[in-house]
Structure formats: structure tokens, C-alpha cells
Amino acid sequence: MASGDLPPVRSIEEALTRIEAVVDDLAELVGPGHLDGWNAPGVARLVEAHARIRRAAGRLDGVRYTLLPRIEDEGSWRSGGTARTFTSWLRVREGVSASTAGKDMTMARRLATALPATRERLVAGALGADHARVMAEVAPTSESRTDALGWLVDTRTGRTTTPEQFVQTVPVDFPDPAQDPDGTRTRDLVTAVLERAVAEGTLVTGEGLVLREAAALNADQFRVVARRFATVTDPDADDADDDKAAQGEFLDLSKTFGGYHVAGFLTDEHGLLVSTVVNAMIGAPAAEDSRTPSQRRAQGLADAARLVLDADQASPGAAIPPHLNVTVSWTELLTQVGRTRDGLCLTCGQGIPARGSRAGTTSTVPGLLSAGGAVFAETGGRAPRALLRRLACDSAITRIVFGPDGAVLDVGRARRTVTGQMRRAVIARDRHCVYPGCDQPPSRCEVHHAVRHWADGGDTAVANSALLCWFHHQLVDARGITMHWTGRPAADAGAGGLVETGWDFVDARGHHIRLPEAFEAFRPPRADSTADPPTAEAA
């Protein structure tokens, strides 16, 4: 039965009964068995149904927002003294959260006092619920902006006006005062002119001027328009909001189990700066990078910190540039960087006895407790084994000898495992991170002992060195990935712009790590080679 064939409703209760009956019908139609089988509606019908349901739900929200201020103003909710505010009463009465009740009342009050046209269009279905919410959240946020919503605007000029000023811009033949002594005909004529201007859209309120853009824009785009109206009508309020946001900025880094907990709030400016640098650092995901976007952003923030510290830009005048400091005994360093996650030697595959015990014997508990481990100098927290392997590849190492009583007997000079000349040679040969599909520049890379790890007796030489970005350096060390030189391919770039290198990667299971299949088919064939990579002279 069409809506026009239904008998008119006589009460809100009767209308709600009809709505509930229709909702029951819809619920049954989407129940088990109705959306499957031969008679199931096609996706086009489902798409249209979803849009109509959203539109109907928005109109119902508009009706709710119309009712709430009337219930509040009537005041009977105060009887019994169970709630001090109408929002609290609504939360208890309908079982909603305090947040939901507060948002509903803010929306209802603003629609009732400052946005009558918005509420009217929402109830009529001419405006979406999200668009109406944008108007309520952005437009009437100060006294000046609320007043501006009621301004009359001549859309021909874009300037504010008054009824008297507008009528004077329209050609109208006013009657002679002698023929209209009480002014009735003049008032009727002026009213007709104004009504026609409103109907044609020549004369609108400030609210109507903003709402004109809603039909052609989605809610996010419409927010930009509403935000522009708010800024133009009361820029001082924006300044106050900016000051409030700046005063509310904070960043907490709290040491917790297994890492750090990060919480904070940044202004739009600072948030955009951090977001831009993090996005610039992470770039496009490399081949076989299965991290989530959140995990990649966390890595990007750490990479940005490394870049600043490596370039000594944080404290250029300091005697010792700030950096990450790890304290570890020489024996422990050799033991940990040569051990897999399972406690096996990376070279021979046999178990590595704990420090303080002999092969074939069981270490005592005091021996285990006294063995110690690598710790961060600043916090005393445990340093991961994968970090030690990276430090052993490319870091500044200072030798400190302690006496029996803990006194420092000797402090050696800090040395870098890969010298400046060698590093330049490695960069000239590799040009970027050599992990398949990664093109991070040398400024974001460390030098990895590639063919044979330093802990396994590998030489610190160009032929045994390769550029790996911070993420892939950690990945290679932590997962026991091996590398060997196969010779530079004929082309520097494969299909899709991914850069090829002369390094071959093999995971712990013996599988070669290569570019994705889409690029594999376009890679120029090459014969595997066991030749050493170019030396410093060749590079």
C-alpha cells in the first residue's frame, strides 16, 4: 500500500506504531534465508535500500531532536529529584551512555535555537544527518557566529543586507502614499518581494547560505565550507581555540613492560609536521613488508629520531652527541650476537653454554643471575638481541675496563666498525637499502656485515658490507636471513620502478627472498655467482 493510500494518523503514538510495524517487516526481510537463494534481492536493490534506510533514520533523528527541547522545557523530568540535569535524566531514562545523551542534547538545543532551517531540512529528508551534525558542531560555536546565522545575505552581491535595503535594489512600483494612507498595500508589496527573493534564492540567511552547498558536497567537504563560514564571521574565536589547543599540548613517554607507552595531543600544526615526517620516512611498503600501517608509523617515528641524532642536529655543540647508549660486557656481546632466538650458535648450530658454565655441565642459578645482559645505559632496561647484532654491524664502540672493585681502569677510544672511506665505498656500490623492493636512501641505512657477521669472525670490509635500512637491518638480524653477492644485474631498476641490487637474500628455511611475482616476470635473467662484491677500489 502506498503512503498516500494510508489513512491519516491522529497521534504520535499511532505514527510510531506504523513505524515499528514497518521496521518489524524490514527485520524479517533481512533475516535468515531472505537474503540468500533464488528470490534474494540483487545488490543494486540492497544499495538503494541501504541509502533509503539511512535517509529515513536521519529524518527520525531530526524528529527526536525536535522533541527533546520541548520535553526539557516542560520540566516534569525534575519531579522526584532523581536527576540534577536533563542530560542525566535522559541517560537514565533511555539507558544510553552519558556521551550519547550529551551529544543528543547539544545537537537538539543548537537546532532549536540557532539552526531552524537545518532542523527543518533534516526532518524533511532534504539534508543528511551528518551534514546537520556538521552545522551544529561548527556554525553556532560563538555568540558572533550564532548572530551571523540569522544575517540576511544578498546572493547577487554576497553582502549582508536588511529587508529595507534589499527592497530598494529591486524595481518595485510602490503606491502613492495618498492612495495607501495606512501602508497596507506597501507592506504587502514589500512582503511579496521578499518572499519571491527567498523562493528564488536571491535572499538567504547566513544559515541558508551555508546549507546551499550541502547538496553538492559530502559531509567532510561540507565541513570545510561550514568551517570557512565560522572563521569569516568570528576569527577571534579561532584564535582562542588555537590558544586553548596549544595550552593542551602534551606528549607522554612512559616506560612500561616490554617497551614504552606513548600518549599525547598536538595542535594541527605540530600534528601535521609529525605526520608529514613520519609518512616521508616510511615511504611505500617494501616487498614482503607485512606490518600494519600503525606499526610502520611507529617505525617511521623512530627512524626520524635516528636521522636527527645521526646527523648530530639535536645538540651540535655538545661534547658527546646524544644517541642511544647500550652497556654490555664484551663476552656477553660475543655470546648474544652469535646466538639464534632458540639459543643455538648461528655458525655451528649447536647450543651455546651460558656464561660461567662449562660445556657439558649445567650452570648454577647464581651463575645465571650473575651473567647479566645488555641494558640501555639511560634506563637499565634490557636491550634486545637483534639490537646488539645491529650495533655490532655499524656503531660506535667504547671499550671500558673495570677493576675488581668496580673502578674504571681504562677507557678506550670509540671506534666505528665501518670507517668513513669504507662507508662511502659501500654507498657508491649499493646506493640504497639492498633488501628486495626497498629503496630507502643511505641517510636512513646502516652498514650490515652481510656475507659473514662480525660476531662470526666476519671482516669489516667493503666486500662484507651492505646497506640496509633500519627496519630491514633488524629484520635480517632477528630472523637469521643470510646474504651473498651475485653480481650487479644488467638493469638498475626492475618493472614498476623497484630497484634491483646485486645481493641475494635467503631466509632461515633456505627460501630465496625476491620481488613480488608481478615484478619477477620482468626481471632480466642473470646467472648466480659466488664472486665477492666489488671492493673499495672497484666501487
C-alpha positions in Angstrom: 0.0 0.0 0.0 1.4 3.4 -1.0 1.8 6.1 1.7 -0.9 8.1 0.0 -3.4 5.3 0.4 -2.8 5.0 4.2 -5.4 6.7 6.5 -4.1 9.9 8.2 -2.5 9.4 11.6 -4.1 11.2 14.6 -1.4 10.9 17.1 2.3 10.4 17.6 1.6 7.0 19.1 -0.2 5.9 16.0 2.6 7.1 13.8 5.1 5.2 15.9 3.1 2.1 15.8 3.2 2.2 12.0 7.0 2.8 12.0 7.6 -0.1 14.4 5.5 -2.4 12.2 7.5 -1.4 9.1 10.7 -1.9 11.0 9.5 -5.4 12.0 8.8 -6.1 8.3 12.3 -4.9 7.4 13.9 -7.0 10.1 12.1 -10.1 8.8 13.1 -9.4 5.2 16.8 -9.4 6.2 16.5 -12.4 8.5 17.9 -15.9 7.8 17.1 -17.2 4.4 15.7 -13.9 2.9 19.0 -12.5 1.6 20.0 -15.9 0.0 18.5 -18.2 -2.6 16.7 -17.6 -5.8 14.4 -14.9 -4.6 17.1 -12.8 -2.9 17.2 -9.2 -3.9 20.1 -8.1 -6.2 22.9 -5.9 -4.9 21.5 -2.9 -6.7 18.3 -3.2 -4.7 20.3 -3.6 -1.5 22.3 -0.5 -2.2 19.2 1.6 -2.8 17.6 0.1 0.3 20.6 1.0 2.4 20.5 4.6 1.2 16.8 4.9 1.9 17.1 3.4 5.4 19.9 5.9 6.2 17.8 8.8 4.9 14.8 7.6 7.0 17.0 7.1 10.1 18.3 10.7 9.6 14.7 12.1 9.4 13.8 10.2 12.6 16.8 11.7 14.3 15.5 15.1 13.3 12.1 14.3 14.9 13.9 13.2 18.1 15.9 16.5 18.2 12.7 18.4 17.8 11.1 16.6 20.8 13.9 16.8 23.2 13.9 20.6 23.9 10.2 20.5 24.4 10.5 17.7 27.0 13.3 19.6 28.7 11.3 22.9 28.8 8.2 21.3 30.2 10.1 20.4 33.3 8.3 17.4 34.7 11.5 15.4 34.4 12.6 17.2 37.6 9.9 15.5 39.7 11.3 13.1 42.2 14.7 14.7 42.3 16.3 11.7 40.6 18.4 13.8 38.2 20.0 17.2 38.6 20.2 17.8 34.8 18.0 16.8 31.9 21.0 15.1 30.2 21.4 12.9 33.3 17.7 12.1 33.3 17.8 11.2 29.6 20.7 8.9 30.2 18.9 7.0 33.0 15.5 7.1 31.3 16.7 5.6 28.0 19.7 3.6 29.1 22.2 5.4 26.9 25.7 6.5 27.7 26.5 9.9 29.2 28.3 10.8 26.0 25.4 9.9 23.8 22.9 11.8 25.9 25.2 14.9 26.0 25.7 14.9 22.2 22.0 14.5 21.6 21.1 17.4 23.8 23.8 19.7 22.3 22.5 18.9 18.9 18.9 19.4 19.8 19.5 22.7 21.6 21.5 24.2 18.7 19.0 23.1 16.1 16.2 24.6 18.2 17.9 28.0 19.0 20.3 28.7 16.1 19.6 26.4 13.2 15.9 26.2 12.4 16.4 25.8 8.7 18.8 22.9 9.3 16.3 21.1 11.5 13.5 21.7 9.1 15.5 20.2 6.2 16.7 17.3 8.3 13.1 16.3 9.3 12.0 16.7 5.6 14.8 14.5 4.4 16.4 17.2 2.3 19.6 17.2 4.5 21.6 14.3 5.7 22.1 13.6 9.4 25.9 14.0 9.0 25.5 17.4 7.3 23.2 18.6 10.1 25.7 17.4 12.6 28.5 19.4 10.9 26.3 22.6 11.1 25.6 22.1 14.8 29.3 21.3 15.6 30.8 24.2 13.6 28.4 27.1 12.9 26.9 28.2 16.3 30.1 27.9 18.3 30.2 31.5 19.5 27.8 34.4 20.0 29.0 36.2 16.9 28.6 33.1 14.7 25.2 32.4 16.1 24.1 36.0 15.2 25.7 35.6 11.7 23.5 32.6 11.0 20.5 35.0 11.1 22.0 37.6 8.8 20.3 38.3 5.6 22.6 37.9 2.6 22.0 39.2 -1.0 23.4 36.3 -3.1 23.8 38.7 -6.1 26.5 40.6 -4.2 27.4 38.2 -1.4 27.0 41.0 1.1 24.7 41.3 4.2 21.6 43.4 3.9 18.3 44.3 5.6 14.8 43.9 4.2 14.6 47.7 3.6 18.0 47.8 1.8 17.1 44.8 -0.3 13.8 46.1 -1.5 15.5 49.3 -2.6 17.6 47.2 -5.0 14.6 45.7 -6.7 12.4 47.6 -9.2 9.1 48.0 -7.5 6.2 50.4 -8.2 5.1 51.5 -4.7 1.7 53.1 -4.5 1.3 56.8 -3.8 1.1 57.4 -0.1 -2.1 59.3 -0.6 -3.7 56.2 -2.1 -2.3 54.0 0.7 -2.7 56.0 3.8 -2.3 53.1 6.3 0.5 51.5 4.3 -1.2 48.1 3.9 -0.6 47.9 0.2 3.0 48.9 0.6 3.7 46.3 3.3 2.0 43.6 1.3 4.1 44.5 -1.7 7.3 44.5 0.3 6.4 41.1 1.8 5.7 39.7 -1.7 9.1 41.0 -3.0 10.9 39.4 0.0 9.1 36.1 -0.3 9.8 35.9 -4.0 13.5 36.7 -3.4 13.7 33.9 -0.7 12.0 31.4 -3.1 14.4 32.3 -5.9 17.4 32.1 -3.6 18.3 35.7 -4.1 17.9 36.5 -0.4 19.0 34.0 2.2 20.1 33.9 5.8 23.6 33.1 6.8 22.5 29.6 7.7 20.8 29.2 4.3 23.9 30.4 2.5 25.9 27.6 4.1 23.2 25.0 3.5 23.1 25.8 -0.2 26.4 23.9 -0.6 25.3 20.8 1.2 23.6 19.2 -1.8 26.7 19.0 -3.9 29.2 18.0 -1.1 29.8 15.1 1.1 29.9 15.6 4.9 33.7 16.0 5.0 33.7 18.6 2.2 30.8 20.4 3.7 32.7 20.7 7.0 35.3 22.8 5.1 32.6 25.1 3.9 31.0 25.4 7.4 34.4 26.0 8.9 35.1 28.8 6.4 31.8 30.5 7.5 32.8 30.2 11.1 36.2 31.7 10.5 35.0 34.6 8.5 32.2 35.5 11.0 34.3 35.2 14.1 38.1 34.9 13.6 38.7 35.8 17.2 37.1 32.6 18.3 39.5 30.7 16.2 42.4 32.4 17.9 41.0 31.5 21.2 40.6 27.9 20.1 44.2 27.9 18.8 45.5 29.2 22.2 43.4 26.5 24.0 44.8 23.8 21.8 48.4 25.0 22.3 47.9 25.0 26.1 46.6 21.5 25.9 49.5 20.0 24.0 51.3 17.2 25.8 53.4 14.1 25.0 53.9 11.3 27.5 56.5 8.6 27.0 56.1 6.1 29.9 58.4 3.1 30.4 56.3 0.0 30.7 56.7 -3.7 30.4 58.5 -4.6 27.1 58.7 -1.0 25.8 57.2 2.5 26.1 53.6 3.7 26.2 53.0 6.8 24.1 50.1 9.2 24.6 49.6 12.8 23.7 47.8 15.6 21.9 49.3 18.0 19.3 48.0 21.1 17.6 47.1 20.9 14.0 50.4 22.5 13.0 52.6 20.2 15.1 50.5 17.1 14.3 50.8 17.8 10.6 54.6 18.3 11.0 55.0 14.9 12.8 52.6 13.2 10.4 54.5 14.6 7.4 57.9 13.5 8.6 56.7 10.0 9.6 55.0 9.5 6.2 58.1 10.7 4.5 60.2 8.2 6.5 58.1 5.1 5.9 57.5 5.7 2.2 55.9 2.8 0.3 55.9 -0.7 1.8 58.8 -2.8 0.7 58.4 -6.3 -0.7 57.2 -8.8 1.9 56.6 -6.0 4.4 53.5 -7.4 6.3 53.4 -4.7 9.0 50.2 -2.8 9.6 50.1 1.0 8.9 50.3 1.7 12.6 53.4 -0.5 13.0 55.1 1.2 10.1 54.3 4.7 11.5 55.9 3.6 14.8 59.0 2.6 12.9 58.9 5.9 10.9 58.9 7.9 14.1 61.9 6.0 15.5 63.7 6.4 12.1 63.1 10.2 12.2 64.7 10.3 15.7 67.7 8.2 14.4 68.1 10.6 11.4 68.3 13.6 13.6 70.7 12.0 16.0 72.9 10.5 13.3 73.2 14.0 11.7 74.1 15.5 15.2 71.4 18.1 14.7 69.8 17.9 18.2 72.9 19.2 20.1 75.5 20.2 17.6 77.6 22.0 20.3 77.6 19.1 22.7 80.9 17.4 23.6 79.2 14.0 23.1 76.2 14.0 20.7 73.1 12.5 22.2 72.4 9.0 21.0 71.3 5.5 22.0 73.7 4.0 24.5 73.9 0.3 25.4 76.1 -1.2 28.1 77.1 -4.8 27.6 80.1 -6.9 28.6 82.4 -8.0 25.7 81.8 -11.6 26.5 78.0 -11.1 26.5 78.2 -9.2 23.3 80.0 -12.0 21.5 77.6 -14.6 23.0 74.4 -12.8 22.2 75.1 -11.7 18.7 76.2 -15.2 17.8 73.1 -16.9 19.2 69.7 -17.5 17.5 66.3 -17.0 19.2 66.4 -20.7 20.2 69.8 -20.3 21.8 71.8 -22.0 19.1 75.0 -20.8 17.6 74.5 -19.1 14.2 77.7 -20.7 12.9 77.7 -24.3 14.0 74.0 -24.7 15.1 75.0 -26.1 18.5 73.8 -24.9 21.9 75.8 -22.1 23.4 76.6 -22.7 27.1 75.6 -19.9 29.5 78.4 -17.7 30.6 80.1 -19.1 33.8 79.4 -22.7 32.9 81.5 -25.3 31.1 80.4 -27.3 28.1 78.5 -30.4 29.1 77.7 -29.1 32.6 74.6 -27.3 33.9 75.0 -23.8 35.0 74.1 -22.9 38.6 71.3 -20.4 39.4 73.8 -17.9 40.8 75.8 -18.2 37.6 72.7 -17.4 35.6 71.8 -14.4 37.7 75.3 -13.1 37.6 75.6 -13.5 33.8 73.8 -10.2 33.3 73.0 -8.9 29.8 72.9 -5.8 27.6 71.0 -2.9 29.0 70.2 0.7 27.9 72.5 2.9 29.8 69.9 5.6 30.5 67.1 3.4 31.9 68.6 0.0 32.7 66.1 -1.7 30.6 67.0 -4.9 28.6 68.4 -4.3 25.1 67.0 -6.8 22.5 69.4 -9.2 20.9 68.5 -8.0 17.5 69.7 -4.5 18.5 73.0 -5.9 19.7 73.6 -7.6 16.3 72.9 -4.3 14.5 75.2 -2.4 16.9 77.9 -5.0 16.2 77.5 -4.2 12.5 77.6 -0.4 12.5 78.1 1.5 15.7 80.5 3.4 17.9 82.0 1.0 20.4 83.9 2.3 23.5 86.0 -0.2 25.5 85.9 0.4 29.3 87.9 -1.9 31.6 86.8 -2.2 35.2 88.8 -3.4 38.2 87.8 -5.9 40.8 86.3 -3.1 43.0 84.3 -1.6 40.1 86.7 1.2 39.4 87.4 2.2 35.8 90.9 1.2 34.9 90.9 2.2 31.2 88.7 3.8 28.7 89.5 3.1 25.1 88.7 5.4 22.2 85.4 5.0 20.5 85.8 3.4 17.0 83.3 2.9 14.2 83.2 -0.6 12.8 82.9 0.8 9.3 85.1 3.8 8.6 84.1 6.9 6.6 86.0 5.8 3.5 84.6 2.3 3.6 81.1 3.6 4.1 81.4 5.9 1.1 82.5 2.9 -1.0 79.6 0.8 0.2 77.2 3.7 -0.6 78.7 4.1 -4.1 78.1 0.5 -4.8 74.7 -0.2 -3.2 73.1 3.3 -3.5 70.2 2.5 -1.2 68.9 -0.3 1.1 69.6 -3.5 -0.8 66.6 -5.6 0.6 64.4 -6.7 -2.3 62.0 -3.9 -3.2 63.3 -1.3 -0.7 64.8 2.0 -1.9 65.5 3.8 1.4 68.4 6.2 0.9 71.8 5.8 2.6 70.9 8.5 5.1 68.3 6.0 6.5 70.6 3.0 6.3 73.2 1.2 8.4 76.1 -0.9 7.2 75.5 -4.6 7.7 78.1 -7.3 7.9 76.4 -9.1 5.0 78.3 -12.3 3.9 79.7 -13.2 7.3 78.6 -11.5 10.5 81.2 -9.7 12.7 80.3 -12.0 15.6 81.2 -15.0 13.5 84.6 -13.6 12.5 83.5 -11.6 9.5 85.9 -8.9 8.2 85.0 -5.3 8.4 85.5 -4.7 4.7 83.5 -3.4 1.8 83.2 -6.9 0.3 81.5 -8.0 3.5 79.3 -4.9 3.9 75.9 -3.9 2.6 73.4 -1.1 3.1 70.2 -2.0 5.0 67.6 0.5 6.2 66.9 0.4 10.0 63.8 -1.8 9.6 65.4 -4.4 7.3 68.6 -4.5 9.3 66.6 -5.5 12.3 64.6 -8.0 10.2 67.7 -9.6 8.7 69.5 -10.0 12.1 66.4 -11.1 14.0 65.3 -13.8 11.5 68.6 -15.3 10.6 68.5 -14.2 7.0 71.7 -14.7 5.0 73.1 -12.7 2.1 75.6 -13.3 -0.6 76.7 -11.3 -3.6 75.5 -12.5 -7.1 76.8 -9.6 -9.2 75.1 -6.4 -10.3 72.2 -7.1 -12.7 72.2 -5.5 -16.2 69.4 -3.0 -15.3 69.3 -0.9 -12.1 65.5 -0.8 -12.0 63.0 -3.6 -12.4 59.4 -3.2 -13.6 57.4 -0.8 -11.6 60.4 1.2 -10.6 61.6 -1.2 -7.8 65.4 -1.1 -7.7 67.4 -4.2 -8.2 70.7 -4.9 -6.4 73.5 -7.4 -6.6 72.6 -9.1 -3.3 70.7 -12.3 -2.9 68.7 -13.0 0.3 67.9 -16.4 1.8 65.6 -16.9 4.8 66.2 -19.3 7.6 64.3 -22.1 5.7 66.5 -21.7 2.7 64.0 -19.9 0.5 65.2 -17.0 -1.6 63.6 -13.7 -0.9 62.7 -12.0 -4.1 60.5 -9.2 -5.5 56.8 -10.0 -5.8 55.6 -12.1 -8.8 54.3 -9.1 -10.7 57.9 -7.9 -10.9 59.6 -11.3 -11.1 58.5 -11.9 -14.7 60.1 -8.7 -15.9 63.5 -9.1 -14.1 66.3 -9.6 -16.6 67.7 -13.2 -16.1 71.2 -13.5 -14.5 73.5 -16.3 -13.6 74.1 -16.7 -9.9 77.7 -16.0 -9.0 79.6 -16.6 -5.8 82.1 -13.8 -6.6 82.8 -11.3 -3.9 81.1 -7.9 -4.2 83.3 -5.1 -5.5 85.9 -3.8 -3.1 86.6 -0.2 -2.2 88.9 0.2 -5.2 86.4 -1.3 -7.6 83.5 0.7 -6.2 
